[in-house]
Amino acid sequence: MNAPERPLGRLESWKAVAAYFGRDERTVRRWEAERGLPIRRLPGGGRSRIFADVSEIEAWRRGGGADEAAKPPRTPRFLKRWLYLGVVAAATAAAIVIGVLWLGLGFKARLGPPPIAAQRLYVEGEEAWAQRSPASLNQALDDFNAATRIDPDYAEAWVGLAKTYDLIREYTLVPEAQAFQLARAAAQRALKLDNRLAGAHTALAFADYWGYWDAAAARREFQRGIELDPKSSLAHHWYATFLPSQGDFAGALREIARARKLDPNSRAIRADQGELLIQAGRVDEALTDLRAAEAADPGFRSPHTYLANYYFLHGPEAEYVRECDTLADVIHDASGKAECDVARRGLATGGRRGMLEALLASRLEQLRVGGATACSVAGLYNLLGDKAQALALLRQGLSRHEGDMLGLRADGRFVSLRGDPEFQAIVREMKPL
């Protein structure tokens, strides 16, 4: 798969223009004044609110606009011969080194670190990615993309893009298929530059499984990432979330414990450990930790999600409605908020069964217009005791390659079906796309 094309469009600030060239803001402001760098200003915004069209900047650069500004001092003629001989010798040595690295280590060697501007953007992207919110993940995409524009061979920045695309479909409206395609392409680009980056293998594994249903490829890439960097909390974390879908709950708990030991301050690892503990039957321990995580950071979505899922299955149902409401507020989800209202009204008039029936009617309508998955409707049918309808809708979910189908082995909505031959056949038939 080809890597994503270099994005073109508008640069919305002096900082963005400077990052595009790998220079500081003072330099690009001087280029505007002295060399005609094409900068536009927003009406009424004064001199500070600017934007630049990338196509115009590229035309200016192709015309030599940046050449004179960046031209080095003239070399005295008597030094040119010695410099030439030195360059030849250095180039020969570099070629030998590059060849050895390429053949022996399997990655594209570079002669020096990325530019400072690219490194700064990479660090900012990592900080934004770690916050795991819609705004921060979009900011991370901007930062990592800008870093790769400055230095297309900056492998770590491509890893940043890959792992951001892996997550962004969960936190924003970016379609899963598009997000995982971009994640896989960015990870593959990183591996072409340096196949010893644990993060690239980990990001590729995540996309291989959750985007392309390829469990064998994902396991191989996760294990390679851990082999390359046993201290990578991300590799252990994401491997842990993969293992329950393969029926390995004990392995999942071992991996998430390693991840948390490596990064004890990660709120994402802490929350996912709570979910894995629930799946493994260690409910009291899990609920205590998830409630503590929720209290410590009410704006983080994962504890609300996992607690809502638990209360939905096991009650009390009023707690499910409360967590559902809170989650919808945290992620600004109007449709989720409406579904919470449906659940609340159903619970008030008919108890638990009334809640499930009200949610089923709502989800069936959403399924009709493409707003819900067949798997989610199957879960409601099964909880209401309609096994035949549940299996029929799971078949539909399989044919549609719905992402939530991958969690069937660990999904509490389908516990009663785990021994059913038809259910087991559906699980076996989930092959790579």
N, C-alpha and C positions, 0 to 999 in steps of 0.2 A: 504494500500500500504506500502511496506517495505521501510525503509529509504535507501538512497544510500549507497552502500558498502564503507567502508573506503578505500580511494584511495591509491594504492601502486605505486611505481615507483622510481624515482630518487629524491634525495635532492640535490639541485644545489649550495649550499653555506654553509659556517659555520653557518650563521644565521639560515638557514633552518634546519640544523642538530640540533642546540641548541634548536630551537622551538619544534622540534619533541620530544625531551626528556623533555622539560620544564625546561631546564637548561640554564646557560649563555655560551657564546662561549669559555671562558677560561676553563670551566670545560670539555667540550667535546674535546677540543684540548689536554687537559691533559690525557683524557681517551685514545685518540689515541696513545699518547707517552708511557703511563704507562700500559694500559690494552688491547691494541691491537684493539681498535675500528676500524672497517674496513672502511677506508677512501681512496678514489682513487683520483689521480691527473690527470688533463688534460695535454696532451703533450705540452711542451713548456710554460706551465702556471705558473711555479714556485710552491711554497708551498701554495700560497693563492688561486689559482683556483682549487677547489676540487669538487667532487661530491661523493655521497654515495648511494648505492643500498639499498632500504628499506628492501628487503628480507634478505640481508646479515646482516643488523643491527639487525633485529628481531632474526636471528639465533644467533648472538653474545649475544644479551640480554637474550635469552632463555638459553644459555650456562653459564649464570652467569656473563657475562662481566661487567655489570653495578652494580651487587650486592655489590661487595667489595668496589667499589668507593662510593657507597651510604650508606654503612653500618653505623649505628649509634654507638656511644661509648658503650662499655659493661656496663651493669647495675650492680652495686654492689649487691652481693647475698642477703645481709640483707634487701635490699629495695624491692626485687622482690615480696615478699608476700604482702606488703602494696600496691605496684603498681597493683598487680593482683586484689586486692579487690577494688581499686579505678577504675580500668578499668571496672570491672563488674558493679559497681554502675553507672558509666557514661554511659555505654552501655544501661543499663536499662532505664535511664532517656531519653537518645536519642531516644530509641525505642518508648517511650511514646509520645515524642514530634512529631516524624515522623508520628506516627499513627494518632495523632490529626490533623496534617497538611494535611495528605493524605485524611482523611475522610472529614474534614471540608472545605478545600480549593481546593481540587481536583488537587494537583500537587505533583510532586516528590520533597520532601524537601532534601536539601543538608546540610552537616555539614561544613559550611564555604564557603568562596568565591572561585571562580576558581583560579588556579595558576596565578601568576603575568605574566608569559610568555604568557599564553592564553589570559589574559585581554589585554595585550599590542597588540597582534595580532588582537584582536577584535576591538580595537580603530583604529588601522591602516586600518582595513577592512572597518569600517564605513566612514573614511575619503576618502578612494578610491571610495567607492560606491557613495558618494555624488557628485563626479566629473562627473559621468555619461558619460564616454567615453569608447571606446572599450578596451583600455589599462587599464584604471582604474578599470573597472568592472572585467576584468580577474585577476587583482591584488587583488581585493576584494575577489574573489573566493579562490585564493591561501591563503589569510590571514585567512578567516573564516574556510576553511578546515583545516589549520594548528592548529587553536584554538580548533576545535573539536577533532583533533587527540590527543592533549595534555589532553583535558578534554571532553570525549564523553557526559557528562551530562551538558555541558555548553549550556543552552537553548537559551540564547541570540545569541550565535554564530550560532546556527541552524536557528534562525530568519534571521540573516544576510545572510546566504546562500540562504534561501528561497526568500528573496526580491531581491537578486542579480540575481538568476535564472529568476525571474519574468521579469527583465529588459534586461537581456543579449541578448535575442533573437531579441530585437529591435536594438541593437547596433553592433551585430556581426553576423556571419553566423551560429550560433547555431540554429538548427531547432526548430520551436516553440513547436512541440509536445514533444521533448526531454526536452526543457527548463522548460515547465510547469509541466511535470511529476516530474522532480527533485525539482522544487519549492514546489509542493504540498507535496512531501515526506518529505522535510526538515521542512516545516511548521508543518506537523503532528507530526514529531519527537519532535519539540519544544513544541508543546501542550501536548504531553505525559509527558514531563518533568515539564511543568508549564503552565496550561491552563488559567492563568490570564495574560499572556503576550499579550498586545494589538497588538504589531507588528506581532505576529504569526497569530492572527486572520485576520489581514489586508492582510498579504502576502498570506494566504490561500484563502481569498476572491478573490484576484486578479487572482490567478491561477484557482480557481473554475469557474470564469466567462470567462476570456479571453482564457483559455486553455480548459475548459470542458463545456462551454456554460450553466452553471448552475446558472441562475440568482437568483433563490430563495435562494440557499446556499450562494451565494456571498453576497446578501443583508443581510442575517442573520449574516454572519461573519463580514462584515463591521460594522454593527450596534453594534455587540458585542465588537469589537475593540474600537469603540468610547465610548461605555458605560464604558469600563475598564479604558480608558485614554482619557478623553475629550480634553486634551491638546496635543494629538498626531497630529502633522501637517500631518504626512504621512497618517493616517487613514482618515482624512477629505479630503486630496488631492486625494487619490485614489478612495474614495467614490464619489467625485465630478466627476471624469472622467468616472465612471460607470453609473451615473444617466441619462445622455443624451440618452444613448442607450435604456433606459426605458421610454423615452419621458418626463422626469422630468427636464426641463431646468432651471426652477426657483430654484429647490432644488440643482442643480449642482452649480449655481452661489452662493448660500448661503454657500455651503460647501467649495468651493474654496476660498471664501472671508475669511472664518474662518481659513483655512489653511494658507493663506498669512499673516493674522494677527499674527498667531502663529509663523510663520517663514518668516519674511518679506525679508530676504536675499536669499531665495531659488530661483535660476534662473529657475528651473523646474516648480515650482508652478506659478511663474510669467508668463512663456510662456503658460502653460496650461490654465491659467485664460484668456489669450488673445484668445485662440482658443474657449473657452466656451462662451466668450462674442460675438464672431462672430456668433456662432450657435444660440445665443439668440437674434441676430439682432442689437446688440450694436457695430456696425462696426467701426465707427470713433474712439471710445474709445479704441477698441481692436487694431486697426492698429497703433495708436499712441504708445501704450505700447509695442507692438511687435517690432516696429521699434527701439524704445529706447533700448529694451532688446538686439536686434541684434547689435546695435552700441556699447553697453557696453561690449558685449562678442561675438565677431564675430566667435569664434571657437565652440560655442555651437549650436548644430544642431536644436533644437526645434523651435526657432523663424524662421529660414530659412524654415523649413518644413511647418509651419502654414501659413507663408506669401506666399510661393509658392502655397499652396492649394487654398488660397483666390484668388490670381491673376489668377490661372488656370480657376477658375469658373467665375470670374467677370471682369478680365482684370485689367490693360492693359497687354496684352499677352507678350509684351517685358519684363515686370517686372517678369512675371512667368519664362521666359527663364533665366533671370539673376539670380533669386533665385534658380532655378533648378541647374544651373551651380555651384553656390556657395555651395549649399548643397552637391553636388557630390564631390566637392573638400574637404569640411570639413570632410566627412566620408570616403573619399578615395574609392568612388564607381565608378568603370570603366563602368559598365553597365548603371548606372544612367547618367553618363556623355554622353554616346552614345545616350541615349534617349533625352537628352537636345539638342544634335545636330540635331536629327530627328525633334524635335519640332521647332527649329530655321529655318531649311530649309523649313518645311511646312508653317511656318508663312510668310517667305519671298516670297514664290511663290503663296500662296493662302489665306493669311489672317488667321482669326481665324478658319474658316472651313478647310482650307488647313492644319493647325496645327493639328486639331483633327483627320482628315483623315490620316495624316502621322503617328500620334501616334497609331491610331487604327491598321493600317497595321503592325506596329512594334510589338504591343502587341499581336496581333493574332499569329504571328510567335513565340513569346516568350511563349504564352499559349500552342502552339503545342509541344514545347520542355520542358515544365514544368518550365519556367522562369517567368510566370505571373499568376495571379489569374483570374478566370472567372469573379469574381466581378469587377475587375479593367477594364476588357474589356466591361462588361455590362455598366459601367459608361460612357465610350466613345460612345457606341451605343446610349445611352439615350440622351446624349448631342447633338448627330447628328440627333435626332428625330426618331430613329428606336426603338420604344417601344417594339415591339414583340421580336426582337433579344435581347434587354436588359433583358426582363423577362425570356427568355429562358436561358440566361447565368447566371442569378441569381439563377434559379433552379439548374443549374449545380454547382454553388458555394455552394448552400445549401447541395447538395449531397456529396460534397467534404469536407464539414465542414471547409471552408476557414475562417480564422480569421477576415478578413476585412468585412465579412458579418454581424458581430455583431453590426457594427455602422450604419446600414441602416437607422434607424430612424433619425439620425442626419447628414447623409451624403448628402452634397449639390448637388452631382451629380444626386440624385434621387428625388429631390423636386417635380418634375412634376408627379411622380408616387405615391406619398403618399396617394392619394385618390383612387388609383386603387385597386379593390378587389383582383386581383392576387398578387399584391405586398403585400397587407395586409396579405394575406394567407401565403406568404413566411415568413414574419416576425413572424407570430404566430407559424409556424412550426419549428422555431429554438429552439429545445429542448436540454436538457443536453445530452452529449455524453455517 
